[in-house]
Amino acid sequence: MTSGFFMSPGNVYKSDLRKYKEINMKPPIGNCEPHKRRNAYGTYSRNSCQKQCRDEYVMKWCGCVHLLPPHPEYEPNMNFVGCTLKQWSECGLQRTVKFTDEFVNMKDEVKHCEHCEPACEEMWYEATISSSRLSKFYAQKKLDRLAGLISKFDLNVDHENDTVENYKVEKETVYENVMVLNVLFTSIQESQYKEYRKYDYTQLIGDVGGQMGMLLGASLFTIIEFVHFFIRPSGNVSTRTPEPTPPRHPSSATWTWTVSASSHFVRL
């Protein structure tokens, strides 16, 4: 659910970041959450939803959370309250460890976190870190600067014979209190992971047509001819109605004379 790096004073750290973007398909094809934009941890994402789910779990059992989320105004119905040291030691810590164990093992008691679907568009940064010990030259440079700042304050205070000695700045002071972190982008390019439909209706029709053509020797034109051959005669029979013939009267009878002419050829 969370990730990070441990750092300590006396070292120089260099963190290289790379930007990634994930684009998921909306329902009914995909399962991303198109309606949620924000939650108690800011911009909605699956990771922030899981963090809020953890806080709701601890809030339910202990009445408080370890640390208040950065944007509780986006969830006004929750009324998050920070735990005191006693509440955290007696209840909050145990419930947080139990939730983490149940979440990792996907037990039944954390089924309410199943609503944490991925966002339709989500961005994150992948970090790689390297470190080295502070050099003596850098420590000496910082030592001179700190000594100059401290010398501006008069620490020789006498309150009824109580004296305060000057604070001594040494190289060990730099190694014990100074840490340097440099954050850089490895590239200005953005890597995208996009979800798309791998098998659609056009591919289905193409596969069905190909199988029919291979096994039956059928094509789209033969199917149309087959349907046309069986449907058209039945349609003509069902829709054709006999036309009524008017009654004949003797006076209206007509006589047709056919005159045929024959030609005779004489062979000489």
Buried (B, 14 or more C-beta within 10 A) or exposed (E): EEEEEEEEEBBBBBBBBBBEEBBBBEEEEBEBBEEBEEBBBEBBBBBBBBBBBBBBBBBEBBEBBBEBBEBBEBBEEBEBBEBEEEBBEEBBBBBBEBBBEBBEEEEEEBEEBEEBBBBBEBEEEEBEBEBEEBEEEBBEEBBEEBBEEEEEEEEEEEEEEEEEEEEEBEEEBBBEEBBBEEEEEEEEEEEEEEBEEEEEEEEEEEEEBEEBEEEEEBEEEEEEEEEEEEEEEEEEEEEEEEEEEEEEEEEEEEEEEEEEEEEEEEEE
